[in-house]
Amino acid sequence: MENREIRADYDDQSIVVYQAYSPAIALPAVAAQRFVPPFKAERMTWIKPSFLWMMYRCGYARKEGQEHVLAVRITREGFDWAVSQAVESNAQVKGKPAVRVQWDPERGLRHEPLPHRSIQIGLAREASDMYVNEWTVSITDVTALAREVHAAVRAGDDEAARALLPVERPYAVSER
């Protein structure tokens, strides 16, 4: 079995997940502290509790359409529900599940694969609606942090880059 572990920034009530969007979606979401149009709740949206996996996915906020990295603090109850409902993204199931999960190699500062796998959770239909309307506690634009970490990496100062990273620790899904 592959080494799968959810690592995240969390407290007793909430957990941080990351998403990257264009300014057209990110800026209104930060201003409203919830996802608003042009965000489309009817489309599957993928959340990632790993900051470095998000950096790999968005190229440290440099990829087109992913220029803003959002730290979305959601309820642990919502996150745990999503994980408990998830179907592996490669599984053949009847109908379209509301929650998909993928386990991809975790990434390091230079996007190198690490020996453990990191979770991504795809939310559709009712799960996406609950994410947007019930689970979201706060939305913070962490693009400046992403770029600061990237600058330290480009300068060869891995120690400084690591010092900037959010503290992520193993997360156990609750049986609430």
C-alpha positions as CSV (number, residue, x, y, z in Angstrom):
1,M,0.0,0.0,0.0
2,E,1.2,3.4,-0.9
3,N,2.1,5.8,2.0
4,R,-1.0,8.0,2.1
5,E,-1.3,10.7,4.7
6,I,-3.3,13.8,5.0
7,R,-1.1,16.6,6.2
8,A,-2.7,20.0,6.9
9,D,-2.8,23.3,8.8
10,Y,-5.7,22.8,11.2
11,D,-7.1,23.6,14.6
12,D,-9.9,22.0,16.6
13,Q,-12.7,23.5,14.5
14,S,-11.2,24.0,11.0
15,I,-8.7,23.0,8.3
16,V,-7.0,24.9,5.6
17,V,-7.3,23.8,2.0
18,Y,-5.8,25.5,-1.0
19,Q,-7.1,26.4,-4.4
20,A,-5.6,28.6,-7.2
21,Y,-7.7,30.8,-9.4
22,S,-7.6,33.7,-11.8
23,P,-8.1,37.2,-10.3
24,A,-11.6,37.2,-11.7
25,I,-12.6,34.4,-9.3
26,A,-10.1,34.9,-6.4
27,L,-10.5,38.6,-5.7
28,P,-14.3,38.6,-5.4
29,A,-14.1,35.5,-3.2
30,V,-11.6,37.2,-0.8
31,A,-13.7,40.3,-0.7
32,A,-17.0,38.4,0.0
33,Q,-15.3,35.8,2.2
34,R,-17.2,33.1,0.2
35,F,-17.2,32.0,-3.4
36,V,-19.3,34.2,-5.6
37,P,-19.8,34.4,-9.4
38,P,-18.0,34.0,-11.6
39,F,-17.1,30.9,-9.5
40,K,-19.4,28.1,-10.6
41,A,-20.5,25.8,-7.8
42,E,-22.0,23.4,-10.4
43,R,-18.5,22.5,-11.6
44,M,-16.3,20.1,-9.8
45,T,-13.8,22.0,-7.6
46,W,-10.6,20.4,-6.2
47,I,-9.3,21.3,-2.8
48,K,-5.9,20.4,-1.5
49,P,-4.7,20.6,2.1
50,S,-1.0,20.5,1.1
51,F,0.5,24.0,0.4
52,L,3.5,22.5,-1.5
53,W,1.2,20.3,-3.7
54,M,-0.7,23.5,-4.5
55,M,2.6,25.2,-5.4
56,Y,3.4,22.3,-7.7
57,R,-0.1,22.5,-9.3
58,C,-0.1,26.3,-9.9
59,G,3.7,26.8,-10.4
60,Y,4.0,29.1,-7.4
61,A,1.0,31.2,-8.7
62,R,2.7,31.7,-12.1
63,K,0.4,29.5,-14.3
64,E,-2.3,31.3,-16.3
65,G,-5.7,31.1,-14.6
66,Q,-4.0,30.2,-11.3
67,E,-2.3,33.5,-10.5
68,H,-4.0,33.8,-7.0
69,V,-3.6,31.1,-4.4
70,L,-6.3,31.0,-1.8
71,A,-6.1,29.5,1.7
72,V,-9.7,28.5,2.4
73,R,-10.4,27.7,6.0
74,I,-13.3,25.2,6.2
75,T,-15.0,23.3,9.0
76,R,-13.4,20.1,10.0
77,E,-16.9,18.6,10.0
78,G,-17.3,19.4,6.3
79,F,-13.8,18.2,5.4
80,D,-14.3,15.0,7.3
81,W,-17.7,14.5,5.6
82,A,-16.1,14.9,2.2
83,V,-13.4,12.4,2.9
84,S,-15.9,9.9,4.2
85,Q,-18.0,10.3,1.1
86,A,-15.2,10.1,-1.4
87,V,-14.8,7.6,-4.2
88,E,-11.3,7.1,-5.8
89,S,-11.2,9.2,-8.9
90,N,-10.2,6.2,-11.0
91,A,-13.0,4.0,-9.6
92,Q,-15.8,2.9,-11.9
93,V,-19.1,3.6,-10.1
94,K,-22.7,4.0,-11.0
95,G,-23.7,7.6,-11.3
96,K,-21.4,10.5,-10.6
97,P,-20.2,10.7,-7.1
98,A,-20.4,14.1,-5.4
99,V,-16.9,13.6,-4.0
100,R,-13.8,12.2,-5.7
101,V,-10.4,11.7,-4.2
102,Q,-6.9,11.4,-5.7
103,W,-3.7,10.5,-3.9
104,D,-0.7,12.0,-5.8
105,P,2.9,12.1,-4.8
106,E,3.5,15.0,-2.4
107,R,6.0,17.6,-3.7
108,G,9.0,19.3,-2.3
109,L,10.1,22.9,-2.7
110,R,11.3,22.2,-6.3
111,H,8.3,20.1,-7.2
112,E,10.3,16.9,-6.7
113,P,8.1,13.9,-5.8
114,L,8.3,12.9,-2.1
115,P,7.9,9.3,-0.9
116,H,4.4,9.8,0.5
117,R,1.1,10.7,-1.2
118,S,-1.0,13.8,-0.7
119,I,-4.8,14.0,-1.0
120,Q,-6.8,16.1,-3.4
121,I,-10.6,16.1,-3.0
122,G,-12.9,16.9,-5.9
123,L,-16.3,18.3,-4.8
124,A,-19.3,18.3,-7.1
125,R,-23.0,18.9,-6.9
126,E,-24.2,19.0,-3.2
127,A,-20.6,18.7,-1.9
128,S,-19.6,21.8,-3.8
129,D,-22.7,23.6,-2.7
130,M,-22.0,22.7,1.0
131,Y,-18.3,23.8,0.5
132,V,-19.4,27.2,-0.8
133,N,-22.4,27.8,1.4
134,E,-21.8,26.0,4.7
135,W,-18.2,24.9,5.3
136,T,-16.2,28.0,4.4
137,V,-15.0,29.9,7.4
138,S,-12.6,32.3,5.7
139,I,-10.7,32.9,2.5
140,T,-7.3,34.4,2.5
141,D,-5.2,35.3,-0.5
142,V,-1.7,33.8,0.1
143,T,-0.3,34.6,-3.3
144,A,2.4,36.9,-1.8
145,L,3.5,34.0,0.4
146,A,3.6,31.6,-2.6
147,R,5.8,34.1,-4.4
148,E,8.0,34.7,-1.4
149,V,8.6,31.0,-1.0
150,H,9.3,30.7,-4.7
151,A,11.8,33.6,-4.6
152,A,13.7,31.9,-1.7
153,V,13.8,28.6,-3.7
154,R,15.0,30.4,-6.8
155,A,17.8,32.0,-4.7
156,G,18.8,28.6,-3.4
157,D,17.8,29.4,0.1
158,D,15.8,26.3,1.0
159,E,16.1,27.0,4.7
160,A,14.4,30.4,4.3
161,A,11.8,28.8,2.0
162,R,10.9,26.1,4.5
163,A,10.7,28.7,7.3
164,L,7.9,30.4,5.4
165,L,5.8,27.3,4.8
166,P,2.5,26.9,6.7
167,V,2.9,24.3,9.5
168,E,1.2,21.1,8.3
169,R,1.0,18.1,10.4
170,P,-0.7,14.7,10.1
171,Y,-4.5,15.0,10.1
172,A,-6.8,12.2,11.2
173,V,-10.3,12.3,9.9
174,S,-12.8,12.3,12.7
175,E,-15.6,9.8,13.1
176,R,-18.0,12.6,14.4
